[in-house]
Amino acid sequence: MMNQQKVQNPKIQIPTTTSMNDQDYITDMLTTEKYITVSYSVAEHEASHEAYYQTIHQANNEASQMQRTLYETMFRKGLYLSL
């Protein structure tokens, strides 16, 4: 039987207030990057010209990298709340 280890980020105390905190801001940034990459992906597939496609493709790659960086930062700091 294989040893199954659960991958889990550290738990930190998040204050509950009506104002936005660091977790709120970075979660908003990650959500925005997710939306941007989906939109770029649709535009990429529907690009009617190769140069246009390449421009969108490069922007999509940059947005995807930013999304990954934000996720890694959130996970490392215990701010990523998985469902």
Stockholm file with secondary structure:
# STOCKHOLM 1.0

chainA/1-83         MMNQQKVQNPKIQIPTTTSMNDQDYITDMLTTEKYITVSYSVAEHEASHEAYYQTIHQANNEASQMQRTLYETMFRKGLYLSL
#=GR chainA/1-83 SS CCCCCCCCCCCCCCCCCSSCCHHHHHHHHHHHHHHHHHHHHHHHHTCSSHHHHHHHHHHHHHHHHHHHHHHHHHHHTTCCCCC
#=GC SS_cons        CCCCCCCCCCCCCCCCCSSCCHHHHHHHHHHHHHHHHHHHHHHHHTCSSHHHHHHHHHHHHHHHHHHHHHHHHHHHTTCCCCC
//
